[in-house]
Amino acid sequence: MVFEKAKVLKAAEKFLSQGKINAAIKEYRQIVENDEEDLTSLNMLGDLCVREGKNDEAISCFYRIAEHYSEQEFNLKAIAMYKKIDRLKPRDPAIASKLASLYATQGLTADARAQYLIVADAFTRAGKTKQTFEILHKVADLDPHNTEIRLKLAENYLKENLGSEATKAFLEAATRLFDTGQFEKALKTYARALEIRPNEDAALKGVVSAHVALGSADEAAELLERMLGERPDDLELLSLLARTYIDAENAAGAERVIASLVTHDASKYSRFIEVARLYLNLDEVNHATRVLSGITEQLLAGREENDLHEIVQEVLARNPEHLEALRLLVRIHWWQRDMENLRLALERLAEAAEAAGFVQDERYALTQLVRLAPEEHRYGERLAALGGAAQEADEEVAFALEPSVSDVPSFEDFNGGVYDQAPTAGTDETVQADQFEWNSVSEVITPDARSSFAELNDETPVSYGIEFSMEGFESGSVALNETLRGHAEPAPPVSDNRGSEALLRQELESVDFYITQGYADIAADTLDLVERQFGSHPDIDARRAQLGREQPVEGSVAPHDLPEMFEFGGIEPRAEKATDLDITFGGIRKMEAETAEVLSNPDLASSDGTKGMDAGLAEIFEEFREAAEEEPISSEDHETHYNMGTANNEMGLLDEAIQEFQTAVNLAKPGDGTSRYLQCCNMLGHCFVHKGMPRAAVLWFRKGLEAPG
């Protein structure tokens, strides 16, 4: 038999209008069984089940919707649905874990912490200490600046013989301490991690970095030397020790360790450049040039002549007649085939060698100059006085003057290197980025928070009409101009007493709402309007008395008798992932099966989770609870609450939307130079219009209009 959805939906709406809830539930069940994608009908089925006390079925409906939005990463809508489940099944650990992850993703730290603590309490009562610590670690991740909490977590991990987790916690705390300049504390914390895991590279590097920051790099070098005795072939350890000696300005130690490193891995020859620079900084230019001479050919073959040339020039700036530096300069220009600079370098070498009495160097330089500049007779005369040209210099000049050369020319006289030439072949890896194709989604138009105020700009009674529809047991319309006319004069007696009482109750509901939310001024204004329209009434007097004798307290909004039908087509921007936190839906889902099994006992949701637990763990729980209670409301949360309100409004969750918009409006200030306050007032007005509460809507519209700016 063909399923006729339109016919079944029409029957369901008919049953609703007649007040036959169970009959309507049966029709909606048919719809969701035959059309699993109809989230609107699924949500309506859940709401009707709530009215009839069928909470398990309602939770199943809401859970399907929430999971759909979680998978699509429409986090605000998912939060709204999970909160509906939370009201039916308070403090359920499985739902709390999902809410915690979503809140953390949205940057709502206080809300995420509160939900994680529910899960941690449940694991503690179930005796699952390891899982409790995992959740508390997530709570600590929400506040990476709180190193004390992380240190306490680490100590408790140790008590439970969870060495790996303790090491990780110590490392995270130490890294934070180091980043904030608390180097002594960081050193102690890194050392604790190293005690637990002696081969932990991150801890070892942290200890070295902390020592260097404190100016005690030599102590770090001693530690590494001891460890190197146990691990002589550990290249990472050798490299770290070399860096430590350089930081400690121990050039001889660095040279020794790098020489050992190069024997294991010849490609590390360039590390000698660091040693040469260190010698130069220590004003030991002879050692600097000696080290460079040992790797000259490798540097030239590796096209690293710029580093070599830079250090040579620094040496010559300090001593223009330094023979070894001049030899290196000549070698560089030979390699570069820079004949002009080569001639200048050879002239400098000849002059310096003559002054120092180094005949061989002078003959070498003059022989090359005679070939490069035969018109300069003075070179030949001086060379003749020295006994003639050097044979190796002749060969080298002839080689350099050839038009094309494929091999590196030799420099036998000055190649005093002690290190073998490193292989220069290498392969370049090309990393290809993953390709993503994003499907385009058409957006559903939502009310513009910057509109709808022009009509209220007049002081005269508003003359437009708005239909307020309540889909459920009854539907009707109220003309807003009829309502507002009562602002100027008392309304005429209403002939239909039943209709009048219904309207009065509806307006008084809005007053109760504002009293519970702490908006005493709006509640008082609404009572004045209601009295003008309906006349004196004991219920009005009772609420006035309540306003006079009680301080308003925060409370949850009572759900409307029957929620409006709504469409789930609204598009919510995909949430940005939090960079520094490891909170994912996959991680939560991995935990769901165990959570459901361990926490299925309903008694776990009500007992005190801190009784009987370890004192250190109880202290951590208490600190987290205190942090949750003291969490200040930040103006940075305005956008999140506003977006939450928008998501709830799109799904027809008007009471939840009003709560979020009121939180957002409290975080904004009139005349703060932004349109935030105006937008919140406008959206609150829209919500009350859709709830059929015109007086509350008008009050919010007017608050927006009267705001400065």
Residue pairs with C-beta under 8 A, 6 or more apart in sequence:
3 30
3 34
5 31
5 34
5 35
5 38
8 27
8 30
8 31
9 27
9 31
9 41
11 27
12 24
12 27
12 28
12 31
13 24
13 471
15 21
15 23
15 24
15 27
16 24
16 471
16 472
16 473
16 562
17 472
17 473
17 474
17 475
18 473
19 473
21 48
21 51
21 52
22 52
24 48
25 45
25 48
25 49
25 52
25 54
28 41
28 44
28 45
28 48
29 45
31 38
31 41
31 45
32 38
32 41
32 42
32 45
32 61
35 41
39 65
39 68
39 568
40 565
40 566
40 567
40 568
42 61
42 64
42 65
43 61
43 62
43 65
43 566
43 568
43 651
43 652
44 563
44 565
45 57
45 58
45 61
46 57
46 58
46 59
46 60
46 61
46 62
46 65
46 84
47 58
47 562
47 563
49 55
49 57
49 58
49 61
50 58
50 88
51 562
55 88
55 89
58 88
59 85
59 88
59 89
62 81
62 82
62 84
62 85
62 88
63 81
63 85
65 81
65 568
66 78
66 81
66 82
66 85
66 98
67 78
69 75
69 77
69 78
69 81
70 78
70 98
70 102
70 585
71 585
73 574
73 575
74 571
74 572
74 574
74 647
75 102
75 105
75 106
75 572
75 575
76 106
76 572
76 575
76 643
76 644
76 646
76 647
76 648
77 568
77 570
77 572
77 647
77 650
77 651
78 98
78 102
79 99
79 102
79 103
79 106
79 644
79 647
80 644
80 647
80 648
80 651
80 653
80 656
81 651
82 95
82 98
82 99
82 102
83 99
83 656
84 653
85 92
85 95
86 92
86 95
86 96
86 99
89 95
90 605
91 118
91 605
91 606
92 599
92 605
93 118
93 119
93 122
93 123
93 595
93 599
93 604
93 605
94 592
94 595
94 596
94 599
96 115
96 116
96 118
96 119
97 115
97 116
97 119
97 588
97 591
97 592
97 595
98 588
99 111
99 112
99 115
100 112
100 113
100 115
100 116
100 119
100 138
101 112
101 583
101 584
101 585
101 587
101 588
103 109
103 111
103 112
103 115
104 112
104 138
104 142
104 578
104 581
104 583
105 575
105 577
105 578
105 583
106 575
106 640
107 578
107 637
107 640
108 637
108 640
109 142
109 143
109 631
110 628
110 631
112 142
113 139
113 142
113 624
113 627
113 628
113 631
114 628
116 135
116 136
116 138
116 139
116 142
117 139
117 621
117 624
117 625
117 628
118 605
119 135
119 595
120 132
120 135
120 136
120 139
120 609
120 621
121 604
121 609
121 610
121 621
122 595
122 598
122 599
122 604
122 605
122 609
123 129
123 131
123 132
123 135
123 598
123 599
124 132
124 609
124 610
124 613
124 617
124 621
125 604
125 607
125 609
126 598
126 599
126 601
126 604
128 598
129 160
129 617
130 160
130 162
131 591
131 594
131 598
132 617
133 153
133 156
133 157
133 160
133 162
133 165
136 153
136 617
136 620
136 621
136 624
137 153
137 165
137 169
138 581
138 582
138 583
139 624
140 146
140 149
140 150
140 153
140 169
141 580
141 581
141 582
141 583
142 581
143 149
143 627
144 172
144 176
144 580
145 176
146 627
147 173
147 176
147 177
149 620
149 623
149 624
150 169
150 172
150 173
150 176
151 169
151 170
151 173
151 189
152 616
152 619
152 620
152 623
153 169
153 620
154 166
154 169
154 170
154 173
154 192
155 166
155 616
156 614
156 616
156 617
156 620
157 163
157 165
157 166
157 169
158 166
158 196
159 614
159 616
163 196
163 197
164 197
166 193
166 196
167 193
167 196
167 197
167 200
167 203
170 189
170 190
170 192
170 193
170 196
170 203
171 190
171 193
171 200
171 202
171 203
171 206
173 189
174 186
174 189
174 190
174 193
174 203
174 206
174 210
175 186
175 206
177 183
177 185
177 186
177 189
178 186
178 190
178 206
178 209
178 210
178 213
183 210
183 213
183 214
184 210
184 214
186 206
186 210
187 207
187 210
187 211
187 214
190 203
190 206
190 207
190 210
191 203
191 207
193 200
193 202
193 203
193 206
194 200
194 203
194 204
194 207
197 203
201 236
204 224
204 227
204 237
204 240
205 240
207 220
207 223
208 217
208 220
208 223
208 224
208 240
208 243
208 244
211 217
211 219
211 220
211 244
212 220
212 244
212 247
212 248
217 244
217 245
217 247
217 248
218 248
218 250
220 244
220 248
221 241
221 244
221 245
221 248
221 250
221 253
224 237
224 240
224 241
224 244
225 241
227 237
228 234
228 237
228 238
228 241
231 237
233 264
235 261
235 264
235 265
238 257
238 260
238 261
238 264
239 261
239 268
239 271
241 257
242 254
242 257
242 258
242 261
242 271
242 274
245 251
245 253
245 254
245 257
246 254
246 274
246 275
246 278
249 278
249 281
249 282
251 275
251 278
251 279
251 282
251 284
251 287
254 274
254 275
254 278
255 272
255 275
255 291
258 268
258 271
258 272
258 274
258 275
259 419
261 268
261 271
262 268
262 269
262 271
262 272
262 419
262 422
266 420
266 422
266 423
267 422
267 423
269 295
269 298
269 299
269 419
269 422
270 295
270 298
270 299
270 302
270 304
270 307
272 291
272 292
272 294
272 295
272 419
273 292
273 295
273 299
273 307
273 308
273 311
275 291
276 288
276 289
276 291
276 292
276 311
277 288
277 311
279 285
279 287
279 288
279 291
280 288
280 311
280 314
280 315
283 318
285 315
285 318
285 319
285 322
285 325
286 324
288 311
288 315
289 312
289 315
289 322
289 324
289 325
289 328
290 324
290 416
292 308
292 311
292 312
292 328
293 324
293 327
293 328
293 414
293 415
293 416
293 417
294 416
294 417
294 418
294 419
295 417
295 419
296 308
296 328
296 331
296 411
296 415
296 417
297 408
297 411
297 415
297 417
297 421
298 419
298 421
298 422
299 305
299 307
299 308
300 308
300 331
300 332
300 335
300 408
301 408
301 421
301 424
302 422
302 424
305 332
305 335
305 336
308 328
308 332
309 329
309 332
312 325
312 328
312 329
312 332
313 329
315 322
315 325
316 322
316 325
316 326
316 329
319 325
320 348
320 352
321 348
321 351
321 352
321 355
321 356
322 352
323 349
323 352
323 353
323 356
323 358
323 361
326 345
326 348
326 349
326 352
327 349
327 361
327 414
328 414
329 345
329 348
329 349
330 342
330 345
330 346
330 349
330 365
330 414
331 411
331 414
333 339
333 341
333 342
333 345
334 342
334 396
334 400
334 409
334 411
335 408
335 409
337 400
339 372
342 368
342 372
343 369
343 372
343 373
346 365
346 368
346 369
346 372
347 365
347 369
349 361
349 362
349 364
349 365
350 361
350 362
350 365
350 366
350 369
350 382
352 361
353 359
353 360
353 361
353 362
353 365
354 362
359 386
360 390
360 413
362 382
362 386
363 383
363 386
363 387
363 388
363 389
363 390
363 393
364 390
364 392
364 393
364 413
366 379
366 382
366 383
366 386
366 389
367 383
367 389
367 390
367 393
367 394
367 397
368 393
368 396
368 397
369 376
369 379
370 376
370 379
370 380
370 383
370 389
371 394
371 397
371 398
371 401
372 397
373 379
374 380
383 389
392 412
392 413
396 409
396 410
396 411
399 405
399 409
400 409
441 571
442 571
443 571
444 567
444 569
444 570
444 571
444 650
446 570
446 646
446 649
446 650
447 649
447 682
447 683
447 686
449 675
449 678
449 679
449 680
449 682
449 683
450 675
450 678
450 679
450 682
451 682
452 682
452 685
452 686
452 701
453 678
453 682
453 701
453 704
453 705
455 462
455 464
456 462
456 698
456 701
456 702
456 705
457 705
461 481
461 484
461 485
461 487
461 488
462 480
462 481
462 484
462 698
463 481
464 480
464 481
465 479
465 480
465 481
466 479
466 480
466 689
466 694
467 477
468 476
468 477
468 478
468 689
468 690
468 691
468 692
468 694
469 475
469 476
469 477
469 564
469 692
470 476
470 562
470 564
470 692
471 562
471 564
471 565
472 561
472 562
473 561
473 562
478 503
478 692
478 694
480 694
480 698
483 533
483 694
483 695
483 698
484 694
484 698
485 491
486 529
486 532
486 533
487 529
487 532
489 532
490 532
490 533
490 535
491 532
491 533
491 534
494 500
494 534
500 534
503 534
504 530
504 534
504 537
504 539
506 692
506 693
507 526
507 529
507 530
507 533
507 534
507 693
507 695
508 530
508 539
508 540
508 543
509 558
509 693
510 526
510 688
510 693
510 695
510 696
511 523
511 526
511 527
511 530
511 543
512 543
512 558
513 557
513 558
513 658
513 696
514 520
514 522
514 523
514 526
514 696
515 523
515 543
515 546
515 547
515 552
516 552
516 553
516 554
516 555
516 556
516 557
517 552
517 554
517 555
517 557
517 659
517 662
518 552
518 553
518 554
519 552
519 662
520 547
520 552
522 696
522 699
522 703
523 543
523 547
524 544
524 547
525 699
526 695
526 696
526 699
527 540
527 543
527 544
527 547
529 695
530 537
530 540
530 695
531 537
531 540
534 540
556 659
557 655
557 656
557 658
557 659
558 655
559 655
560 654
560 655
560 691
563 652
563 653
563 654
564 652
564 654
564 690
565 652
566 650
566 651
566 652
566 653
568 651
570 647
570 650
570 651
572 643
572 647
572 650
599 605
609 621
610 618
610 621
610 622
613 621
633 666
633 667
634 667
635 667
635 668
637 663
637 667
638 664
638 667
638 668
638 676
641 660
641 661
641 663
641 664
641 667
642 660
642 661
642 664
642 676
642 679
642 680
642 683
644 660
645 656
645 657
645 658
645 659
645 660
645 661
645 664
645 683
646 657
646 683
648 654
648 656
648 657
648 660
649 657
649 683
649 686
649 687
654 687
654 690
654 691
657 683
657 687
658 684
658 687
658 688
661 680
661 683
661 684
661 687
662 680
662 684
664 676
664 680
665 677
665 680
665 681
665 684
667 676
668 674
668 676
668 677
668 680
669 677
670 677
670 707
670 708
670 709
671 677
671 707
671 708
671 709
673 709
677 704
677 707
678 704
678 707
681 700
681 701
681 703
681 704
681 707
682 700
682 701
682 704
684 697
684 700
685 697
685 698
685 700
685 701
685 704
686 697
687 697
688 694
688 696
688 697
688 700
689 697
